[in-house]
């Protein structure tokens, strides 16, 4: 499948994942024996950044802390966290994950509940689980459709857990509606945003170093985009947590570096991101953005960027991730 076809496939795959999720995730959440906290999360290596994403999602929606480690560290240093009645969520996009399967056996020996989020419900790991949440995406774990769907499914799982376990909150109806609209929004963006993606890709292609700044729900899209762009080009791309980026960082980078800020009008970190963008610009950095049209201060403090439709933060990060996947592929084509 060519690059354009890979991006074009994302909206349909995501739509099916969330349609099935609305029917299946809530009933499955009710069956889980939620006991000890923190919730334990173990992502496969290709999705290492999803551990932090799970932390933001479960803290925001359910109010629960999350402890996340690679499988090898859970088997060694973090084994005491596997207490009776703990819940372990393992996330994988591959059919085989030997280290994960070994950890799964240890989890169940300790009377913990094993929950798996995957796009391979027939995999050995999924078959060993007490409960399985499925992202309806076929293909390699690195493919845009699989990565975007698993990330969105994780956020939706945390939201469904909140709806089952907590009293209703005012924004939940809107949040449910916006999750349901994601496939349609991505279809529209694919039809409308080609020129904007090519323009930003041409700008980034001239750089030697790019730092992608994201925090909260945008943390995983930043991590994934930096990884994808490093593989696709000879540009050095780093991901930076927004909470770690201050004025000292902006002063220390070279003038020909660029900063790409992932934000939105509903981001809880937008004020911090806006201040950092202004500081970077004052020190001669090229400042790029990926945000929505209501985030006026970020737009005014930046040189170039892409505007996405306004949405609440959890669904909005899926729009951002889709655009970053597209940008990485276009950047690889430009730099060939």
N, C-alpha and C positions, 0 to 999 in steps of 0.2 A: 504494500500500500504506500503511495507517495505521500509526501509531506502535507500537501493540501488536503488529501483524502483523510489523513489521520486527524487533522484538526476538524474537518467537516463531520467526522463520525462522532465527535464528543457530545454534541447536544442530544442526539437520539439516544445514545447509551445512557447519558445522565438522566434523561426523562424516564426511561424504563426503570432505572435503579430507584429513583425517588417515588415513582408510581407504585412499584412493588413494596418499597419501604413503608409507604403510608399504610399499606394493608398489613404488613408483616411485622414491622419493628415494634409497635406498641404491644401487641399480644405476646411477643417474645420477651420484651422487657418485663412484663408482669410475671413471667415464669421464673425469672432469675432470682436466686436467693441472695438478695443484697444484704451483706452483713458488715464485715470489717471495712473500715477506711484506713488508709487511702485505697482508692481503686488502683490496681496494678495494671500497667500497660507495657506491652512488649512488642514493638514494631520490628518487622524484618529489616535487614540492613538497607535495602533499597528504599525503604520508607522511614528511615531513622528519625526524620524530622516530625513524623506524626505523633511521637511521644509527647512533645511539647504542645502540639495541636490538641491532643486529647486533654491535656491539662487545662488549657484555656476553655475548651468546650464544656467539660464537666464542672469546672469551677463556676463558669458563667451561668449555665442553665440549672444545674442541680445543687451547686454549692458544696461540692465534694472535692477534697484534694486528690491529686494523682501522683503516684510514684512510677517513674518510667526508667527502664534500663534495657540494654541489649540482652538477648537470651543468655549469652555467656556470663554476663555480670549477675543476672538473677541466679544462675547456677552456682555462683561462687560467693561474691561479697554480699549480695542482697537476698540470699536464701532465707534468712530469718523473717523477711517480709511475708513469706508464704505461710500465713497463719490460717488455722481452721476458719472457714466461712469467708475468707477473702475472695474477691472476684478478680480474676486475671483476664484482661482483654488482649488477645494477640492479633496482630494485623499483618496480613501477608497478601501479596499479589502473585505469588509463585505456586506452582503445583507441589514442589518439593522444598522443604526447609528443614534439613536434618537437625540443626541446633534448636529450632522451635519445637520440633516433635519430641526431642529429648526433654526440653523444659516442660512441655505439656504433661509428660508422664510424671515428672516431679510435682507439678501443680496438683494433679489428681490424687497422688499418693498422700498429700498433706490435707486432704478434704477441702480443697479450694474449688470454686466454681470456675470452669474454663469456658470463656466466651471467645469466639473467633469471628473476626471481620475479614472477609476474603471475597475474591471473585471466582474462586475454585471450590465450590461446595463439595466436590467429590474428592478433594485432596486428603491425604492421610491426616493432616492436622485438623481439618474440618470434621472428618469422621470421628476423631477422638474427642471432640468438644461436647460440652453439655448443651451449649446453645450456639447457633450460627446466624450471623447477619451477612447477607449476600449483596455485593455490588454486581450488577448485571453487565459486566464488561469482559469481553474475551480479549486475549492477547498477552503480549509481554508486559511485565510489571512496569517497564519504563515507558510504555505507550501513553500518550496524553489521555486517551479515553479511560484507561484503567486507573491512572493516578488521580485524575480529576474526580472520577466516580467514587473511589475509595475515600478520598478526603471529604467529599460532600456527604457520603454515607456516614462517616464518623461524626460529623457535626449534627446530622439529622438524628443519629442514634442518641446523642447526648440530649438533644431537644425532646425526643420522645420519652427518654427516661424522666425528664423533668415533668412532662405532661402526665405521666403515670404516677409519679411519686410525690409531686408537690401540688399546692393549691394553684389554681389558674392565675396567670399574670396578664395585665392589660394588653401587652404587645403580642401575645401568643397567636391570636387569630391572624394578625398581619404577617407574622413570621411563617406560619404554616402556608399562607397564601403565596408568599415570596419564594419559599422552597419549591412549591408546585409550579411556579413560573420560570424556574431556572432554565429548563430546556428550551422554552420559547424565547427567552432573552438571549441565550447563546446563539440560537438560529439567526435571530435578527442581527446580532453583533457580527456574525460571520458574513452576512450579506452587506453590512454597512461599513465595516472598519478596516477593510483591506488597505486603503490608502494611508490611513493613520498608522497602521502597523509597519508598512513599508517605510514611511517617513521616519519613525523612531528607530527602526532597524538600521537605516542608512546613517543616522546620527551616531548610534552606538558602535557601528562598524568602524568608525574613525578613532575610537578610543583604544587606549592600551589597558585601562583598568576601569571597571565599573563596580560600584558598591550598591547593592539592592537593600533597601531599608524597609523592614516590615516588622510589625509586632502584633501581639494578640492573635486574632483569627488570620491575620495576614502573614504570620511567621512561617508557616509551612510553605505557602506559595513563594516566599522569598528564598527559602532554603532550596526548594526544588528548582526554581528558575536559575539560581546561580550554578547549581550542579549541571543542569541541562546546557546552559550557555558555555560553560567551560568545556564540555564534551563536543559541542558543535563548532567552536571557534578557537582561535589562538588568543583571544582576549582573556585577561585574568579577571574573573568575576567573583566577588565575595558577597555573602549575605550577612547583614548586620541586624541584630535585634534593636528595635527602636529605643528601648530603654537603656541601651549601652552607648548610644550615639549622643555625644555632647559637643560643646563648642571646642573643646580641646582636640577632638577627633577631626573636626572640620579644619582647624588650623594646621594639623599635622600632615594632611594629605597634599599631594602635588596639585598644582593649579590646573593641569590637564586631565585630572581625574574627573569622574562624573558620579553623581548620586542619583539613584532612581528610588523615589519614595512611593510606597504602596499605602494608600490612605482612603478615606471616604468621609462623607459628612456625618456618618453615624459611628465612626471609629472613636473608641474611648481614648485613643492616643493621638487624635488629630492635632491638638494644641501643641504637644511635644514635637510632632512631625513638622508642623508649620514653623516652629521656632528653629528647628535644626535645618530646615530648608533655607530659611532666611540667613542663618549663620553661614551655611555653606556658600551661598551666593555672595555674601559679603567678602568671603575669602577667595573669590575667583573660581569657584567650582561650577561646572556645568550641572544644573539641577533639572532633573526630569521627573515626571509624575505619572502615576496611574491612579486616578481617583474619579469621583463623580462630579457632575456639573454644579452641585451645591457646595462643594468644598472650595469656596472662592479664594480664601486666603492662601491655600496651597497653590492654586492655579496662578495667582498673582506673584508668588514668590519663586516660580519656576520658569524655565526657558522653553520647555517643550514637553508634550506628554500625550496621553490618551484619556479621554473622558468616557466612562462607562455609566450605565443607568444607575440612578440612586436606589439603594436597597439597604436594609438593615445589615449589620456587620457580618453575621454568619453567612447568609446567602451571598452577600457582596464579595466575600473573599473567593467564592467559586468563580464569579465573573472575572476577578483579577487573575486567578490562576489560569483560566482559559486563555486570556489575552497574553499572559507570559509564556505559555506553551507555544502559542502562535508566534510570538515575537522571537523565541529561541529558534524555531524552525526557519523563520524568515532570515534571521541573523546568520544562521549556518549557510543558507543559500547565498547571501550577499558576500560572505567572507571566503567562499570557496575560490 
